[in-house]
Amino acid sequence: MLNLPALPGIRALEEEMIALRQHIHAHPELSFEEFATADLVASKLGEWGYEVHRGLGGTGVVGLLRHGQGSKMIGLRADMDALPIIENTGLPYSSRHEGVMHACGHDGHTAMLLAAAKYLAESREFDGALVVIFQPAEEGDGGAQRMLDDGLFEQFPCDAVFAMHNMPGLPVGKLGFLPGPFMASTDTVTIRIDGVGGHGAMPHKAVDPVLAGSSIVVALQSIVARNVDPLDTGVVTVGAFHAGIAANVIPDHAELQLSVRALKPKVRDELIARITAVAEAQAVSFGARATVTVDEAQRFPPLINHAQSTAFARQVALEWVGEDGLIKDMKPLTGSEDFAVMLERCPGCYLLIGNGDGEGGCMVHNPGYDFNDSCLATGASYWVRLVESFLV
């Protein structure tokens, strides 16, 4: 274990925190199925004196702790869900649930926030209201929106809300902040190409959707290169191409599935418009027809950090760990995060904590990934410092 910055009271909780994190890692649960995790979180919060609220977003858990006469309220959010991945870490605490894995560090996020919640319940060195938000279904299933729809900020009107995510490739335990666009929007787009099926030996009597789809795949690559301002960010990835079942049969339809990302709403809209125009025009040129569908349930806006909240959050870190404890020249990421919808409703900041940049480390969503336990005490300590600085 590395000796990273931590408050003495949090350092005293480190072994408990690691055991809790590894327990959650060994018992991962998919989106909206976080029943055991939610039970664990609710039990701990209740034991520590929090007012526990369940059911927001289905399996979400919210803890409320008031102290003093202060009127301000701060929200801290951690995500709880795992991914449908077969783990291959070989760790003694690897997943006990075949095909489900904590491959994004949500086990660590939950453990850090629980440790901070315990410390703050014992120390009570703040004046106001603390809301700890344990969110289900961050991995593309809209858990944040579900919590909002169930009245999260009506029941808990936070003055600001914050979230933290680990990031492999960044120095372990260092904290990263960036005001403005920080994470990309994401849209899942399906393009169905309808042609005319036929015999593979007589292609002139068919309209081949595979050929039309192939041309569409190539043409889509022109959108970012020729329609998006070079100073802006856009991503159009064709992740799936489904067509046919036999070598000698031209199918009657094909389907493409796309992941589309942008850091600005304007660019996002432009990408969707151009994808539609390009797909339809390419299909027509082959005598086929393209239908473009955007999955409304899988749409998340860009994550845009509020300038004032981000400046405050960074200053708290700076005063605690100094410049050496911060990630320099933080840049936006093209990954997505549904905490973005919370930031559309409430001022706040999303920050990163480095998971390590050593050789052999792997990115999140990889079957070999593991959260770096060396980060736990630093992350939990930062939450404590942030709450105590905000609620004064």
Phi, psi and omega per residue, in radians:
M1 nan 2.370 3.094
L2 -1.396 2.614 3.123
N3 -1.627 1.381 -3.116
L4 -1.598 2.884 -3.104
P5 -1.041 2.396 3.099
A6 -2.822 2.581 3.030
L7 -1.215 2.524 -3.123
P8 -0.959 -0.718 -3.135
G9 -1.140 -0.600 3.079
I10 -1.299 -0.682 3.100
R11 -1.019 -0.610 3.122
A12 -1.161 -0.387 3.137
L13 -1.652 0.033 -2.947
E14 -1.065 -0.815 -3.121
E15 -1.090 -0.703 3.092
E16 -1.109 -0.699 -3.129
M17 -1.148 -0.748 3.131
I18 -1.119 -0.771 3.133
A19 -1.079 -0.696 3.125
L20 -1.148 -0.785 -3.140
R21 -1.060 -0.784 -3.102
Q22 -1.232 -0.534 3.041
H23 -1.126 -0.797 3.121
I24 -1.110 -0.690 3.120
H25 -1.057 -0.685 -3.103
A26 -1.291 -0.278 -3.093
H27 -2.238 1.098 -3.089
P28 -1.288 2.675 3.114
E29 -2.407 2.456 -3.113
L30 -1.307 3.021 -3.098
S31 -0.953 2.323 -3.138
F32 1.108 0.202 3.040
E33 -2.091 0.352 -3.038
E34 -1.423 0.886 -3.029
F35 -1.210 -0.880 -3.133
A36 -1.181 -0.690 3.106
T37 -1.098 -0.783 3.115
A38 -1.098 -0.691 3.090
D39 -1.068 -0.759 3.133
L40 -1.086 -0.837 -3.131
V41 -1.078 -0.834 -3.115
A42 -1.088 -0.688 3.132
S43 -1.101 -0.796 3.136
K44 -1.101 -0.812 -3.116
L45 -1.090 -0.749 3.114
G46 -1.088 -0.697 3.121
E47 -1.086 -0.566 -3.085
W48 -1.591 0.043 3.044
G49 1.700 0.210 3.101
Y50 -1.390 2.618 2.942
E51 -1.410 1.984 -2.979
V52 -1.741 2.270 3.115
H53 -2.121 2.275 -3.113
R54 -2.149 2.802 3.052
G55 1.738 -0.268 3.088
L56 -1.180 2.145 -3.071
G57 1.259 0.385 -3.141
G58 1.505 -1.416 -3.093
T59 -1.824 0.237 3.137
G60 -1.249 2.703 3.101
V61 -2.304 2.333 3.092
V62 -2.221 2.300 3.072
G63 -1.991 2.372 -3.136
L64 -2.088 2.253 3.114
L65 -2.314 2.078 3.111
R66 -1.878 2.540 3.065
H67 -2.665 2.380 3.127
G68 1.350 -2.843 -3.074
Q69 -1.894 0.038 -3.085
G70 -1.108 2.556 -3.094
S71 -1.691 -0.159 -3.086
K72 -1.363 2.656 -3.141
M73 -2.352 2.259 3.114
I74 -2.040 2.444 3.085
G75 -1.950 2.366 3.031
L76 -2.119 2.249 -3.053
R77 -2.049 2.398 2.977
A78 -2.256 2.584 3.118
D79 -1.730 2.647 -2.993
M80 -2.053 -0.286 -2.952
D81 -1.448 2.759 3.111
A82 -1.911 -3.037 -3.058
L83 -2.073 2.704 3.081
P84 -1.410 1.249 -3.083
I85 -2.280 2.465 3.058
I86 -1.491 2.038 -3.070
E87 -1.276 2.448 3.074
N88 -2.295 0.490 -3.125
T89 -1.255 -0.507 -3.070
G90 1.278 0.196 -3.118
L91 -1.246 2.649 3.123
P92 -1.108 -0.382 3.120
Y93 -1.878 0.440 3.141
S94 -1.126 2.901 -3.003
S95 -0.955 2.305 3.030
R96 -1.553 -0.094 -3.094
H97 -1.924 1.843 -3.066
E98 -0.977 2.243 3.097
G99 1.446 0.090 3.101
V100 -2.258 2.356 -3.031
M101 -2.627 2.483 2.961
H102 -1.429 1.443 -3.069
A103 -1.765 0.211 3.139
C104 -2.263 0.019 3.066
G105 1.543 0.198 3.137
H106 -1.152 -0.432 3.026
D107 -1.082 -0.742 3.101
G108 -1.196 -0.699 3.122
H109 -1.067 -0.751 3.137
T110 -1.142 -0.759 -3.132
A111 -1.126 -0.719 3.130
M112 -1.088 -0.778 -3.111
L113 -1.212 -0.629 3.079
L114 -1.118 -0.730 3.124
A115 -1.097 -0.771 3.093
A116 -1.093 -0.700 3.134
A117 -1.084 -0.722 3.125
K118 -1.138 -0.821 -3.130
Y119 -1.029 -0.819 -3.084
L120 -1.176 -0.555 3.088
A121 -1.178 -0.539 -3.140
E122 -1.474 -0.679 -3.050
S123 -1.435 -0.700 -3.137
R124 0.934 0.638 3.137
E125 -1.628 0.975 3.076
F126 -2.670 2.864 -3.084
D127 -2.298 1.748 -3.096
G128 2.584 -2.585 -3.059
A129 -2.196 2.284 3.085
L130 -1.882 2.251 3.082
V131 -2.062 2.065 3.080
V132 -1.823 2.169 -2.985
I133 -1.986 2.021 3.098
F134 -1.869 1.837 -2.953
Q135 -1.650 2.400 2.989
P136 -1.487 2.887 2.818
A137 0.925 0.913 3.032
E138 -1.377 -0.445 -2.988
E139 -1.356 1.044 3.001
G140 1.550 0.043 -3.081
D141 -1.901 0.143 2.957
G142 1.315 0.604 3.139
G143 -1.089 -0.640 3.133
A144 -1.113 -0.784 3.125
Q145 -1.103 -0.668 3.112
R146 -1.078 -0.714 3.112
M147 -1.136 -0.701 3.097
L148 -1.127 -0.750 3.132
D149 -1.079 -0.516 3.126
D150 -1.513 0.115 2.997
G151 1.631 0.495 -3.099
L152 -0.911 -0.960 -3.046
F153 -1.466 -0.194 2.977
E154 -1.333 -0.703 3.111
Q155 -1.352 -0.558 -3.090
F156 -2.280 1.418 -3.042
P157 -1.304 1.419 -3.082
C158 -1.196 2.508 3.003
D159 -1.389 -0.444 3.062
A160 -2.789 2.676 -3.134
V161 -2.358 2.481 -3.033
F162 -2.338 2.645 3.067
A163 -2.529 2.670 -3.109
M164 -2.293 2.430 3.117
H165 -2.313 2.406 3.035
N166 -1.258 2.698 3.105
M167 -2.517 1.905 3.014
P168 -1.043 2.600 -3.129
G169 1.652 -0.227 3.082
L170 -1.851 2.612 -3.054
P171 -0.953 2.317 -3.012
V172 -1.036 2.257 3.059
G173 1.402 -0.096 3.114
K174 -1.485 2.632 -3.024
L175 -1.897 2.416 -3.089
G176 -2.121 2.350 -3.104
F177 -2.297 2.549 3.075
L178 -2.709 2.080 3.065
P179 -1.302 2.748 3.109
G180 1.403 -2.721 -3.109
P181 -1.061 2.148 -3.063
F182 -2.136 -0.625 3.103
M183 -2.255 2.658 -3.028
A184 -1.428 2.728 2.894
S185 -1.188 2.817 3.035
T186 -2.425 2.386 3.061
D187 -2.328 2.353 3.030
T188 -1.757 2.064 -3.036
V189 -2.043 2.339 3.066
T190 -1.979 2.303 3.056
I191 -2.020 2.007 3.060
R192 -1.759 2.230 3.123
I193 -1.926 2.059 3.111
D194 -1.793 2.173 3.081
G195 -2.151 -2.525 3.074
V196 -2.284 2.081 -3.123
G197 -1.215 2.833 3.139
G198 -3.062 -3.042 3.139
H199 -1.381 2.385 -3.140
G200 -1.076 -0.372 3.135
A201 -1.464 -0.197 -3.102
M202 -2.299 1.106 -3.061
P203 -1.111 -0.369 -3.119
H204 -1.237 -0.251 3.115
K205 -1.710 0.151 -3.140
A206 -2.212 2.971 2.945
V207 -2.071 1.891 -2.938
D208 -1.430 1.892 3.120
P209 -1.256 -0.354 3.096
V210 -1.204 -0.764 3.097
L211 -1.120 -0.777 3.114
A212 -1.092 -0.743 3.126
G213 -1.119 -0.669 3.118
S214 -1.107 -0.725 3.105
S215 -1.132 -0.658 3.106
I216 -1.105 -0.760 3.138
V217 -0.982 -0.802 -3.130
V218 -1.174 -0.777 -3.089
A219 -1.137 -0.560 3.132
L220 -1.059 -0.473 -3.113
Q221 -1.201 -0.253 3.123
S222 -1.369 -0.298 -2.991
I223 -1.143 -0.946 3.139
V224 -1.154 -0.652 -3.085
A225 -1.221 -0.541 -2.989
R226 -2.196 -0.131 -3.132
N227 -2.058 -0.302 -3.137
V228 -1.767 2.358 3.072
D229 -0.895 2.253 -3.124
P230 -0.995 -0.382 3.127
L231 -1.511 -0.084 3.087
D232 -1.791 2.982 -3.114
T233 -2.004 2.314 3.037
G234 -2.597 2.536 3.119
V235 -2.344 2.248 3.006
V236 -2.210 1.864 -3.109
T237 -2.012 2.199 3.013
V238 -1.587 1.868 -3.060
G239 -1.658 -0.276 -3.120
A240 -2.595 2.495 3.092
F241 -2.423 1.895 -3.094
H242 -1.970 2.210 3.112
A243 -2.894 2.390 2.953
G244 1.182 2.872 3.094
I245 -2.396 -0.062 -3.101
A246 -2.516 2.591 -3.082
A247 -1.179 -0.518 -3.044
N248 -1.811 0.328 3.127
V249 -2.197 2.151 2.996
I250 -1.441 2.073 -3.083
P251 -1.260 2.871 3.133
D252 -1.575 -0.186 3.083
H253 -2.683 2.824 3.059
A254 -2.442 2.827 -3.108
E255 -2.455 2.323 3.048
L256 -1.939 2.505 3.045
Q257 -2.145 2.252 -3.014
L258 -2.099 2.568 2.916
S259 -1.931 2.161 -3.032
V260 -2.132 2.274 -3.039
R261 -2.415 2.570 3.115
A262 -2.711 2.756 3.109
L263 -1.722 -0.186 -3.140
K264 -2.213 2.429 3.112
P265 -0.977 -0.673 -3.135
K266 -1.086 -0.763 3.124
V267 -1.156 -0.694 3.102
R268 -0.989 -0.850 3.142
D269 -1.100 -0.687 -3.131
E270 -1.142 -0.700 3.126
L271 -1.073 -0.807 -3.124
I272 -1.103 -0.733 3.141
A273 -1.109 -0.766 -3.113
R274 -1.238 -0.656 3.077
I275 -1.002 -0.783 -3.138
T276 -1.088 -0.836 -3.104
A277 -1.124 -0.767 -3.110
V278 -1.143 -0.802 -3.104
A279 -1.095 -0.788 -3.116
E280 -1.136 -0.756 -3.109
A281 -1.180 -0.735 3.124
Q282 -1.098 -0.755 -3.135
A283 -1.082 -0.781 -3.138
V284 -1.047 -0.634 -3.114
S285 -1.128 -0.320 3.098
F286 -1.834 0.096 -3.111
G287 1.410 0.220 3.133
A288 -1.824 -3.110 3.118
R289 -2.315 2.327 3.114
A290 -1.937 2.368 3.057
T291 -2.088 2.143 -3.078
V292 -1.840 2.221 -3.126
T293 -2.211 2.269 3.052
V294 -1.777 2.170 -3.108
D295 -1.280 1.843 -3.078
E296 -1.136 -0.470 -3.139
A297 -1.346 -0.228 -3.102
Q298 -2.035 0.558 3.139
R299 -1.873 2.189 3.101
F300 -2.311 2.374 -3.076
P301 -1.318 2.971 3.009
P302 -1.064 2.532 3.049
L303 -1.514 2.013 -3.071
I304 -2.052 1.937 3.130
N305 -1.290 2.378 3.101
H306 -1.291 2.350 -3.006
A307 -1.055 -0.837 -3.074
Q308 -1.161 -0.767 3.137
S309 -1.128 -0.682 -3.131
T310 -1.199 -0.707 3.094
A311 -1.080 -0.720 3.110
F312 -1.121 -0.838 -3.112
A313 -1.072 -0.708 3.127
R314 -1.174 -0.688 -3.132
Q315 -1.121 -0.668 3.079
V316 -1.026 -0.797 3.124
A317 -1.146 -0.753 -3.117
L318 -1.046 -0.764 -3.129
E319 -1.195 -0.419 -3.112
W320 -1.576 -0.909 -3.030
V321 -1.875 -0.153 -3.125
G322 1.318 3.084 -3.118
E323 -1.025 -0.605 -3.100
D324 -1.172 -0.334 3.139
G325 -1.580 -0.002 -3.118
L326 -1.867 2.628 3.066
I327 -1.432 2.108 -3.083
K328 -1.438 2.611 3.060
D329 0.945 0.839 3.121
M330 -1.070 2.351 -3.115
K331 -2.098 2.735 3.096
P332 -1.110 2.761 3.107
L333 -2.058 2.592 3.139
T334 -1.614 0.040 2.910
G335 -1.216 2.934 -3.100
S336 -2.151 2.829 -3.045
E337 -2.697 2.180 -3.053
D338 -1.360 -0.023 2.930
F339 -1.022 -0.315 3.104
A340 -0.956 -0.653 -3.103
V341 -1.256 -0.498 3.049
M342 -1.186 -0.675 -3.142
L343 -1.245 -0.326 3.018
E344 -1.275 -0.374 -3.092
R345 -1.826 -0.337 -3.029
C346 -2.580 2.418 3.059
P347 -1.044 2.641 3.121
G348 2.959 -2.929 -3.051
C349 -2.654 2.445 3.033
Y350 -1.933 2.212 -3.074
L351 -2.209 2.887 3.130
L352 -1.999 2.610 2.958
I353 -2.148 2.245 -3.075
G354 -1.129 2.362 3.118
N355 -1.702 -0.054 3.131
G356 2.111 2.511 -3.124
D357 -2.139 0.368 -3.122
G358 -1.325 2.826 3.128
E359 -1.110 2.382 3.120
G360 1.689 -0.242 3.077
G361 -1.254 2.582 -3.122
C362 -2.154 2.822 -3.086
M363 -1.277 2.805 3.034
V364 -1.064 2.816 -3.094
H365 1.176 0.401 3.107
N366 -1.976 2.424 -3.104
P367 -1.120 -0.205 3.112
G368 -1.759 0.073 -3.059
Y369 -1.322 2.602 2.938
D370 -2.584 2.471 3.060
F371 -1.120 2.428 -3.130
N372 -1.471 1.916 -3.087
D373 -1.107 -0.308 3.088
S374 -1.101 -0.391 -3.105
C375 -1.393 -0.356 -2.929
L376 -1.005 -0.874 -3.066
A377 -1.163 -0.631 3.112
T378 -1.172 -0.807 3.138
G379 -1.088 -0.784 3.124
A380 -1.128 -0.702 3.123
S381 -1.107 -0.673 3.116
Y382 -1.092 -0.746 3.099
W383 -1.010 -0.725 3.122
V384 -1.079 -0.850 -3.133
R385 -1.067 -0.686 -3.133
L386 -1.128 -0.812 -3.134
V387 -1.096 -0.814 -3.105
E388 -1.151 -0.504 3.099
S389 -1.385 -0.556 -3.104
F390 -1.406 -0.717 -3.070
L391 -1.721 1.307 -3.139
V392 -2.079 nan nan
